[in-house]
Amino acid sequence: MNSFLGDSPGRTAIKLVVVCLIVGVVLAWLGYTPDNIIGSIRYHFLDLWYNGFEALGTVGNYLLLGAIVVIPVFLVLRLMSFRR
């Protein structure tokens, strides 16, 4: 356990409490709250989710648009080479 934590569990817990307190004071001084941070993370993942599917829809539209031209040309070229 000590090798994983880097020290004894009690000392590690005290160090983490002190660091959390210092970081909490700095973030509060900057105007952040737990709700702000959690809301920002939630908004980021929701935005990524919606934009990701929008990007997939755009790729699908490009694929269909290209297929409308490429597939018939491919079939015509294959039919022309088949006759030889």
WOMODA-V641845 format. One record per backbone hydrogen bond with DSSP energy under -0.5 kcal/mol. CO is the residue of the C=O (numbers start at 0). NH is the residue of the N-H. E is the energy in kcal/mol with one decimal. If there is no record, write none. Layout:
CO_NH_E ; CO_NH_E
This chain:
0_4_-2.4 ; 1_5_-2.2 ; 7_11_-2.6 ; 8_12_-2.2 ; 9_13_-2.1 ; 10_14_-2.4 ; 11_15_-2.4 ; 12_16_-2.2 ; 13_17_-2.3 ; 14_18_-2.5 ; 15_19_-2.6 ; 16_20_-2.1 ; 17_21_-2.3 ; 18_22_-2.7 ; 19_23_-2.4 ; 20_24_-2.1 ; 21_25_-2.2 ; 22_26_-2.6 ; 23_27_-2.3 ; 24_28_-2.2 ; 25_29_-1.7 ; 26_31_-2.6 ; 27_30_-0.9 ; 32_36_-2.2 ; 33_37_-2.7 ; 34_38_-2.6 ; 35_39_-2.3 ; 36_40_-2.3 ; 37_41_-2.5 ; 38_42_-2.7 ; 39_43_-2.4 ; 40_44_-2.2 ; 41_45_-2.4 ; 42_46_-2.7 ; 43_47_-2.4 ; 44_48_-2.3 ; 45_49_-2.7 ; 46_50_-2.7 ; 47_51_-2.1 ; 48_52_-1.8 ; 49_53_-1.9 ; 50_54_-2.4 ; 51_55_-2.0 ; 52_56_-2.1 ; 53_57_-2.1 ; 54_58_-2.5 ; 55_59_-2.4 ; 56_60_-2.1 ; 57_61_-2.3 ; 58_62_-2.4 ; 59_63_-2.4 ; 60_64_-2.5 ; 61_65_-2.5 ; 62_66_-2.3 ; 63_67_-1.8 ; 64_68_-0.7 ; 65_68_-0.7 ; 65_69_-3.2 ; 66_70_-1.6 ; 66_71_-0.5 ; 68_72_-1.5 ; 69_73_-2.8 ; 70_74_-2.7 ; 71_75_-2.5 ; 72_76_-2.5 ; 73_77_-2.5 ; 74_78_-2.5 ; 75_79_-2.4 ; 76_80_-2.0 ; 77_81_-1.7 ; 78_82_-1.2
